[in-house]
Amino acid sequence: MYLTSNPLNISRRYMKIFPNILIVDDLKENLLYLEVLLSSMDINIISALSGPEALRKVDGVDLALAIIDVRMPLMNGYELAVKLNENRKENQVPLIFLTANYISEIDVSKGYNSGAVDYIIKPVDNLILLSKIRVFIELFYNKQIIIDSTRKLKSASEKLVKANEALRASEEKYRSYIRNAPDGVFVVNDEWTFTVVNDAFSKFMGLPKEEIAGQPFSNFFQPPLRDDLLEFFSEDKQEETFRIDYKHSGDHEDIKWLSIEVVKLPEGSFLGFSKNITQRVKAEYKLKDSLAQLHSLTQYIEKVREEERVSISRELHDDIGQALTAIKIDLSSVRQKINDQEINQKLKDVMLHISETIKTVQQITSQLRPQIIDDLGIDAAIEWYARDFARRYNTELELDIEPGIPLLPDTSKILYRIMQESLTNIARHASANRVVIKLFTSGDTVNLQISDNGSGISVEQINSKRSFGIISMSERAASIGGKFDIQPDKPSGTVIKITIPINPTLENENSDL
């Protein structure tokens, strides 16, 4: 039987569980009376007319209270009370005995020994009985609250234990990562003192970790690095990192290089990662020296090549050119002495071929030794050669050349040779009918741009190891500190850009490693 009300203002959360109250009396009238009396409470009433019936009905049931008549046949209230609680060692049922007779001290003692908490004399005082029952109902709900809180506390405790175990495992993993990291790891607090260092950092510094931890940052790193860090972090860049390659001088002038990356931590300290890049820096210096030597070699080869061209040009001009001129003069003299028209015509044709040959020799001589560079400058030399190119290949030409650019002779010759190679490649591969050449200064650099509207060039051709013309032009520019770039032009064709210092100097400094 379920009765609904909440006179005790118990939380609705716990009102979902109705307390079970057992009433036992051998008279049906008394049972009905008690049921009606308790109808105002949110309880579950279990009623029985005898002790055995009551034991059957409440087997395995949690009871908040039992109201038992003392005088009953088959099994009196004391016996029922003992049996009711004999298997409920940790969950004893509180008992209220009802009796219509005066009870002796012995009966009272017997009742209390069997688990009674109170006696009520019949006829029952309703207010007293209801008041006592409410106390036990409230105790029941308080017990439920305690049980629920205990369960939650146990669950929270288990979660806390697991969280602590996970935290310990995470901390151990973190320490293991730091300890065994191949690169240096360190932590510096807001007072610029080392608090954590790992084995790799200790090894790089050549000191035990114990001798580094607790020491000022400035004892190991020179002020510029510390000042850079202070400046960086003063700008409140908490989500960014600071990175620098730092030259560290150890004992006996043992110079090492570190790549240091630092992240600011919330409490004002910072976490640093250091990587030993000494070998990489040494390799870069060696590569830089090798490139400088290569550029010097290229300059030397270019100089030797120019000298050889001058020598060949001189021989062509002085020997072959003069010899052809002498032959032409002799033939002219012979022709004047011969009256045979047919022979005269043949001599005339031969002299014409000799004249063309002399022009060819002169052209080759000019290409081998562009004297115009020395006489009039790079701007006039480029204009002369470009116009000759346009005439020979029937190509539309647009020139935009800044006059009077002050270049060293070697620089002018290299720029001229690059221009020559570019136009030769256009004639061989581009199938272009229009070429644009620009020569101008920008700051302390001179810029040469050559573009065409031909078939263009692919990325594969640009990067090919067999594109010797491109490789030659690039190396010539690099030999005097310049830059060479070639790209497909839009909508078609190719554009070449050369940027060269007006007064180039090769960087070939000695390494300080």
C-alpha positions, 0 to 999 in steps of 0.5 A, spaced: 500 500 500 502 506 497 501 513 501 502 520 498 504 526 502 511 529 504 510 532 511 517 532 512 519 536 506 524 531 504 528 532 497 524 530 491 530 526 489 529 521 495 522 521 495 522 517 489 524 511 494 518 510 499 520 507 506 517 500 508 513 500 514 511 493 517 505 493 521 503 486 525 497 485 529 492 479 529 486 483 529 484 485 522 480 491 525 487 494 528 491 493 522 485 497 518 486 502 523 493 503 523 493 503 515 488 509 515 492 512 520 498 512 516 495 514 510 497 521 510 504 519 509 509 517 503 510 510 505 509 503 503 505 499 508 506 491 509 501 489 514 501 482 517 496 478 521 501 473 524 509 473 525 510 467 520 506 471 515 510 478 517 517 474 516 514 471 509 512 478 506 519 482 509 524 477 507 529 481 503 525 487 504 529 493 507 524 496 513 524 503 515 520 501 521 516 495 524 510 496 529 508 490 532 503 487 537 506 484 543 500 479 544 499 474 538 498 467 538 503 462 534 509 467 535 509 473 540 512 480 538 518 479 542 519 472 538 518 476 531 522 482 533 528 477 534 527 473 528 526 479 524 533 482 526 537 476 526 539 476 519 540 484 519 546 485 523 548 491 519 541 494 517 537 493 524 529 494 524 527 499 529 521 496 533 515 500 536 511 495 540 503 496 541 500 493 548 494 493 551 496 491 558 500 494 563 507 491 562 512 489 567 520 491 568 522 484 565 517 485 559 520 492 558 527 489 558 525 483 554 523 488 549 529 492 548 533 486 548 529 484 542 530 491 538 524 495 541 525 502 541 519 504 544 512 502 547 505 504 545 499 503 550 493 501 547 488 505 545 493 508 541 494 516 541 494 518 534 498 524 535 504 520 539 504 514 534 504 519 528 510 523 531 514 517 532 513 514 525 515 521 522 521 521 526 523 514 523 521 516 516 526 522 517 531 517 519 530 513 513 531 519 508 537 521 512 540 514 512 538 514 504 542 521 503 548 518 507 548 512 503 547 516 497 553 521 499 557 515 501 556 512 494 558 519 491 564 520 495 567 513 494 566 514 486 569 521 487 575 518 491 576 512 486 576 518 480 581 522 484 585 516 485 585 514 478 586 522 476 592 522 481 595 515 478 594 518 471 597 525 473 603 521 476 604 517 470 603 523 466 608 527 470 613 521 470 612 520 462 614 528 462 620 527 466 622 521 462 621 525 455 625 531 458 630 526 461 631 522 455 630 527 450 636 527 444 636 535 444 637 539 450 631 541 455 631 547 460 626 551 464 628 558 467 624 561 472 622 568 473 628 570 476 632 567 470 635 561 474 635 554 471 630 550 475 630 544 470 635 541 465 636 534 462 642 530 460 643 533 453 643 540 455 648 538 461 652 534 456 653 540 451 655 545 457 660 540 460 657 540 467 653 535 471 646 537 472 646 539 479 651 544 477 647 548 472 640 547 476 640 553 481 645 557 477 643 564 473 642 564 466 647 569 465 652 564 467 652 560 461 649 565 456 652 571 454 648 578 455 645 579 448 641 572 448 638 574 455 637 581 452 633 579 446 629 574 451 627 580 455 625 584 449 621 579 446 617 577 452 616 584 455 612 584 449 607 579 452 607 574 446 605 569 450 603 564 444 609 565 440 616 562 441 623 565 440 628 562 436 635 564 435 642 560 433 647 562 438 654 561 438 657 559 445 664 559 447 666 553 451 673 552 455 679 553 451 675 557 445 671 551 444 666 554 439 659 551 439 653 553 436 646 552 439 639 553 436 635 555 441 627 555 441 623 558 448 616 558 450 614 563 455 610 559 461 604 562 465 607 563 471 613 568 468 618 562 467 620 559 460 621 553 457 627 552 452 629 547 447 636 547 445 639 543 439 646 542 438 647 545 430 655 545 430 656 540 425 651 543 421 654 550 422 660 548 420 658 544 414 654 551 412 661 555 412 664 549 408 659 550 403 659 557 403 667 557 402 666 552 397 661 556 393 666 562 394 671 558 391 667 555 385 665 563 384 672 565 384 674 559 379 668 561 375 671 568 374 678 565 373 675 561 367 671 567 365 677 571 365 681 565 361 676 565 356 675 572 355 683 572 354 682 566 349 677 570 345 681 576 345 687 572 342 683 568 337 679 575 335 686 578 334 689 572 330 682 572 326 683 579 324 691 580 324 692 573 320 686 571 316 683 578 315 689 581 313 690 574 308 684 575 305 684 582 304 691 581 300 688 576 296 682 580 294 687 586 292 691 581 288 685 578 285 683 585 283 690 586 280 690 580 276 683 581 273 685 588 271 690 584 266 685 579 263 681 581 258 677 574 257 670 576 260 668 569 262 675 569 267 673 576 269 666 574 271 669 568 275 674 572 278 669 577 280 665 572 284 671 570 287 672 577 290 665 577 292 666 571 296 672 573 299 669 580 301 663 576 304 668 572 308 672 578 310 665 580 313 664 574 317 671 574 320 669 581 322 663 579 325 666 573 329 671 578 331 666 582 334 663 577 337 669 574 340 672 581 342 666 586 343 671 592 343 664 596 343 664 595 351 670 598 352 669 604 348 662 606 349 659 602 355 655 596 356 649 600 354 651 601 347 654 594 346 647 591 348 644 595 343 648 594 338 648 586 339 641 586 340 639 590 333 644 585 329 640 579 332 633 582 330 636 584 323 639 577 322 633 573 325 627 578 323 625 579 330 621 585 333 625 588 338 624 593 344 629 596 347 629 600 354 636 601 356 639 606 361 645 609 359 651 611 362 651 605 368 658 605 371 660 598 371 667 594 372 670 591 366 669 584 368 662 585 370 660 588 364 663 583 360 659 577 364 653 581 363 654 582 356 655 574 355 649 572 359 645 577 354 649 573 348 647 566 351 639 568 352 638 571 345 642 565 342 637 560 346 631 564 344 634 563 337 635 556 338 629 554 342 623 559 343 621 560 335 619 568 338 618 574 333 618 579 339 624 580 344 624 586 349 630 588 353 631 592 359 637 595 362 636 599 369 639 600 375 635 600 382 639 602 388 646 599 388 644 593 383 644 593 375 638 589 372 637 586 366 631 583 363 630 579 357 623 577 355 620 573 349 613 571 346 616 564 344 614 557 346 616 558 353 620 554 358 617 548 362 619 547 370 623 541 368 627 544 363 629 550 368 631 544 373 634 540 368 641 538 369 642 538 362 640 545 361 647 547 360 646 554 357 641 556 364 647 553 368 652 557 365 648 564 365 646 562 373 653 561 375 656 567 371 651 571 375 653 568 382 660 569 380 660 576 381 654 576 387 649 576 382 642 573 382 639 569 375 632 567 375 628 564 369 621 563 369 615 562 364 612 569 362 604 570 361 601 569 356 606 566 353 614 566 352 620 566 357 622 572 362 630 572 364 632 576 370 639 578 372 640 582 378 648 584 379 651 589 384 654 595 381 660 594 385 660 586 386 665 583 392 666 575 393 664 573 400 670 569 402 671 570 409 674 565 413 670 561 418 670 563 425 669 556 427 
